[in-house]
Every structure is written in C-alpha cells, then in structure tokens.
C-alpha cells in the first residue's frame, strides 16, 4: 500500500510501477532483498524485464548503488556516534544523492535512445 502511494515520487526516475518502489523499500533492510522482492512481485525473474525500459533500468541501477546502505549500518552509526541527527542527515543525503544521480542518468539515457 505504501509503495502505491509514493510511486508518483519516483516517476521522474522512470519507476512508474509500484513493484519497483516496493523492492526499494524492501532494500532498506538489506540491499540483497531488492532482486528477490522484485522477482516475487513481478511474478518471476523472467517478468522483471517487463517493468523496465532501458532508461529506467539504468536509473534503477544507479539508484540502488547510491541509496542508503542497509538498516544495520545506521543502527551501528547510532551506537557509534550516539547521534540520531547524524543518522537522519545521512539518510537524507543518501536519498537526495541517489535521486539526483538517477534523475540525471534517466534523462541522459532517454535522450540517447
């Protein structure tokens, strides 16, 4: 339900299907879950390609590589620094950086196609 409600935020990156956004949400726990979550919601690994065109796939890869590391790394950051503000700043910075880079990648590849 959450992924369907926030999909509009990711449309500028080429992620127009809620299943893509859902896999990114699952990836917050561990990035390894992104592929399996996407395969499950798409109805099988062979159906994933139906969710992406080339610009969206390039954008997705860029986003996944740059967005926040797993949740356990933030738990460790809180324990090590004792600062929730630092963790929040880190989450926001990672998200902004990955969103911006993915937006640029999507539009460049879109122009090239």
HUNOR-V158674 format. One line per field, one symbol per residue. burial: I if it has 24 or more other C-alpha atoms within 12 Angstrom, else O. Layout:
burial=???
This chain:
burial=OOOOOOIOOIIIIIIIIIIIIIIIIIIIOOIOOIIIIIOOIIOOOOOIOOIIOIIIIIIIIIIIIIIIIIOOOIOOOOOOOOOOOOIOOOIOOIIOOIIIIIIIIIOOOOOOO
